[in-house]
Amino acid sequence: MQDVFLQENLALVDQELWRLLEESVHSFNTPFHTGAVATVFNNIPELRTVVLRRADAPGRKLFFHTDIRSPKVTHLQRQPALSWLFYHAPSRIQLRCYAQAQVHSIGPVADYGWEQSRLSSRLCYTPADAPGTFLPAPVFTNLNRHTASPELLETARRHFAVVETTVHAMDWVFLHHDGHRRAFFDYSNQLFQWKQV
């Protein structure tokens, strides 16, 4: 990985970044398995950590799952622009992705996300209260179960959504003792340029 990032061919750097994103879907040990997603609501930035559930390099798409009742869905429905932030401390790589979001709760994108989800992930969408609801005491969902009733899973499926984000630009920083590197990848015009760190 570092060999690619130490040379000057930005097209190869771009390919390697998308390879890492696609690889990071499959394991929490990979560089970009979790990232922060930022939205803006009522002129206030909102930031949260999400799991990268799917990456599509040819389509320049990144996907995460959420509860359709989550405030972030309201944010994205009003303002679909968002940004991702990934940071991998061992390799000292920061990646910011600028994207437009589309929320899917029904249809093939949502169905595919649901089918690919493990039971423990599906159970996260079973609580009766929407995410962010104030409670008199914590409510715990046992994610270690090996079975769940069809009725419970139907409820979870109604709450489940996939957020599809189409990346239109990326800003990459690589901190290295031989010299830091930074580049900007603009997919709207396929212009890849070096930037000062």
Secondary structure, DSSP 8 states (H G I E B T S, - for coil): -HHHHHSS-HHHHHHHHHHHHHHHTS-TTSTTSEEEEEEEETTEEEEEEEE--EEETTTTEEEEEEETTSHHHHHHHH--EEEEEEEETTTTEEEEEEEEEEEESSSHHHHHHHHTS-HHHHHTT--SS-TT---SS-----TT-S---HHHHHHHHHHEEEEEEEEEEEEEEE--TT--EEEEEETTTTEEEE---
